[in-house]
Amino acid sequence: MSGRVTVSGAKNSALPCLAAAILTPETVTLHNVPYVRDCMTQRRLLEDLGAEVLVPDLRTHKITAANIEVFEAPYDLVKTMRASVLALGPLVARFGKAKVSLPGGCAIGTRPIDLHLEALKLLGAQVSLESGNIVARAPKGGRLVGADVSFPKVTVTGTENLLMAATLARGTTTLRNAAREPEVEDLADLLNRMGARVRGAGTDTITIEGVEALGAAEHTIIPDRIETGTFLVAAAITDGELEVKDCCPEHLGAVIERLREAGVQIEEVNPTTLHARRSPKGLRARDLTTEPYPDFPTDMQAQYMALMTQAEGSARIVETIFENRFMHASEMQRMGARVRVESNSTAVVEGPAVLSGARVQASDLRASASLVLAGLAARGVTIIERVYHIDRGYEKIEAKLRAVGADIERLRESVTAQLPPAETVTA
C-alpha cells in the first residue's frame, strides 16, 4: 500500500464529550466527531433522553439538553456499547437521579462498573441495583458533594464519569490514581470551556472545583490515536509506505517507540503527519506488555500481534488490562500464524509466518482491525465476518485502505449466498 490516509476523530473522546452535553441546558457544539456506530448509538441515547441533536455536517454535532425528560439509559442501547454508562454521572449531577442498565460492549473480559459506583457514593449518591439497572440518586438537597476519591485501579470510563459528576458537585473533588489518557484530558478541556474548574487532567491526580451551572461551548475532538497506530502497522505489515495525516504524534509515544524497535521506520513530517514504512532490514520480534497510558495501550495489542506474525523471531505479548483479549489469536492461527496462548494474559508469536487467506470471525473492535491487517498480509482471500465490531470504532476503514492500494471490499449477504447474514469484509 502507498499513499496518504487521514485519521478521524477519537471515538473514545467523542463518547464522553457527547455525554458531557447533558450537564447543561445550553448548546454544546462538537467538531471532528467520527462517523462510527458507537457515536451514532450515543447520539440516539441523548435523543431518547430528550436532548436535541443537530448534525449540520457529518462530523459536527450540536447538542441542546434543555428539555431532558427521561433519566434512563435503557438496556437495548447500553448492551451494545458500555460507554452508554457515561450518562450516569451527568444525569445524577444535574438532575439528581439516573437509571442506567449494566453495560455491555466488546466481550474482552471483566470491566467492573463497581469502581464508578463506589466513587459516586463518596460524592453522596445513593446507589442501588434494581432489576439489572444501576439507580443513582443525589443526596438530600439535590446536589452531589465534593470528596476525595482514590481509585483502587486505573479506570478510564470511571475517571470520566466522576470527572463529569464532580463539575456540578458542591465543593471540591480530588480524583487520585486517575486515568491519564489523552481522551480524559480532552474531556476536561471541553468541561472547562463549559465553565467547569478542572485542574490536573492528564496526570494521575485531578482536582475539580464544583460550580453552580455549566454553559454553552464549542470544541474539536482530538485525533484517534488507535486508528493512527493501526495505519502505522498497516504500512509495515504490507511492506508499504503510508503518510498518516491529521494525527497527534505526542499521544503515541509508546506505540511509536515500540514499532520503531520492531523495525518500522516512522518519521514526523510535521506536527500532525507521520510517515511509516518497513525498515529495509525487515521486522524484528520484540516483546510487549500493555499498560495504562502513557505506556503501550491494550487497544493496540491485537494489531501488534498481527505485525509480529511477520517479524523475525519470537515475541511474548503480555496483556495486563483485560484478561480475555486474545480471542483474535485463534483466528490468526487459522490463517497460518504461529501463535501460542499460554494463559489469559500471555501469548507467544513465532515469525515470520506465511499467512493464507481464510474465513475468520471478529470477536471485538480491535480484534477485527487486527484481522484486516492479517488479511492484507496474507496470500489469497480473507473473509472477515461480524464486522459490525469494526464499524463501532473505525470510520469507513475499507474505503480508507482501498484508497491507498488495499484490495478490500465490504460485502453483504445479497452479494453471494455463501456468505453469512452479517456484514462481511474481504481483504
Secondary structure, DSSP 4 states (H G I P E B T S, - for coil): -EEEEE--B-HHHHHHHHHHGGG-SSEEEEES----HHHHHHHHHHHHHT-EEEEEETTEEEEE-TT----EE-HHHHTT-GGGGGGHHHHHHHHSEEEEEPP----SS---THHHHHHHHHTT-EEEEETTEEEEEPPTTS--B--EEE-SS--HHHHHHHHHHHHTSBSEEEEES----HHHHHHHHHHHHTT-EEE-TTSSEEEEE--S----EEEEPPB-HHHHHHHHHHHHHTT-EEEEES--GGGGHHHHHHHHHTTEEEEEEETTEEEEEE-TT--B---EE--STTS--GGGHHHHHHHHTTSBEEEEEE--S-TT--HHHHHHHHTT-EEEE-SSSEEEEEE----B--EEE--SHHHHHHHHHHHHHSBS--EEE-THHHHTT-SSHHHHHHTTT---EEE-GGG-TTS-SS-EEE-
